Amino acid sequence: MQKFGEILGINHLGITVPSIKQATNFFKEAFGAKVAYLGIEKEDEPRKGAKVEHQLGLSQGAKIIGQEMIVIGNGPGIELFEIESTNQQKPLGLEDLGINHFSIFVSDIEKALKNAVAAGAVALSSVHENSKYEDTPQNGSVYVKTPWGMLIEIQTIPNGYYYPDYSETKVWVPKEPTN
């Protein structure tokens, strides 16, 4: 038993999008995402009110009108939220505080980039080398912006990572495609 109880890993990431339908279509076309379940559908009553605002840290008057869990490959789930609010802000950039992107690990980065762009993403550059400890043979990385402006890194590191002497653990790497 660890100091923190038994920590198993990251289950999902939550992303607020302007349209769940648009985001789901993008993730399906760009990365082969699959829908696990719909938490709130358009015909359902929105989640709103003081209790929900308190529990989820929403601003007064905000309401969740859509919620959907999708999965890409064998990574963690991605929980999409569609929220009506007068306080929404644009997506974070890399220099902003908070979660600013996630990486989709692929075996063919050029094909993945082509699919993402065809689905509506904008590539910030061409494929380039990864950072210091990810810079093994045949590696590559490229950031894209989704149609709603969120950053996603498309990445391939087929020969693994380098680890310095001070490393306490290794980075989790998806190995086999699923679904």
Residue pairs with C-beta under 8 A, 6 or more apart in sequence:
9 76
9 172
10 76
11 76
11 77
12 69
12 76
12 77
12 78
12 79
13 76
13 77
13 78
13 79
13 99
13 102
14 78
14 79
14 81
15 23
15 78
15 79
15 80
15 81
15 150
16 80
16 81
16 82
16 83
16 88
17 23
17 80
17 81
17 82
17 148
17 150
18 82
18 148
19 82
19 148
20 66
20 67
20 68
20 80
20 81
20 82
22 147
22 148
23 80
23 146
23 148
24 33
24 35
24 68
24 70
24 80
25 119
26 119
26 120
26 121
26 146
26 147
27 33
27 70
27 72
27 78
28 34
29 115
29 118
29 119
29 120
30 112
30 115
30 116
30 118
30 119
30 120
30 121
31 72
31 73
31 104
31 112
31 115
31 116
32 72
32 73
32 179
33 70
33 71
33 72
33 78
34 70
34 71
34 72
34 179
35 68
35 69
35 70
36 69
36 70
36 71
36 77
37 68
37 69
38 67
38 68
39 67
39 68
39 69
39 79
40 46
40 47
40 64
40 65
40 66
40 67
40 68
41 66
42 65
42 66
46 63
46 64
46 65
46 84
47 63
47 64
47 67
48 61
48 62
48 63
48 64
52 58
52 63
52 64
53 59
53 60
53 62
56 64
58 64
58 83
58 85
59 85
59 86
59 87
61 85
61 86
62 83
62 84
62 85
62 87
63 83
63 84
63 85
64 81
64 82
64 83
65 82
65 83
65 84
66 80
66 81
66 82
67 79
67 80
67 81
67 82
68 79
68 80
69 77
69 78
69 79
69 80
70 77
70 78
70 80
71 77
71 78
71 179
72 78
72 104
73 104
73 105
73 174
73 177
73 178
73 179
74 174
74 175
74 176
74 177
74 178
75 104
75 105
75 174
90 149
91 148
91 149
91 150
91 151
92 98
92 99
92 100
92 151
93 100
93 151
94 100
94 101
94 143
94 151
100 151
101 143
101 150
101 151
101 152
101 153
102 152
102 153
103 152
103 153
103 154
103 155
104 112
104 152
104 153
104 154
104 155
105 155
105 156
105 157
105 173
105 174
106 112
106 154
106 155
106 156
107 156
107 158
107 177
108 156
109 127
109 140
109 141
109 142
109 154
109 155
109 156
110 127
112 154
113 123
113 127
113 142
113 144
113 154
116 123
116 144
116 152
116 154
117 123
117 144
120 146
120 147
121 144
121 145
121 146
121 147
121 152
122 144
122 145
123 142
123 143
123 144
124 142
124 143
124 144
124 145
125 142
125 143
126 142
127 140
127 141
127 142
128 140
128 141
128 142
129 135
129 139
129 140
129 141
130 139
130 140
130 141
130 155
130 157
132 162
133 161
133 162
133 163
133 164
134 141
134 155
134 157
134 161
134 162
135 162
136 157
136 158
136 159
136 160
136 161
136 162
137 158
137 159
138 156
138 158
138 159
139 155
139 156
139 157
139 158
139 159
140 155
140 156
141 153
141 154
141 155
141 156
142 153
142 154
143 151
143 152
143 153
143 154
144 151
144 152
144 154
145 151
145 152
146 152
157 173
160 173
161 170
161 171
161 173
163 170
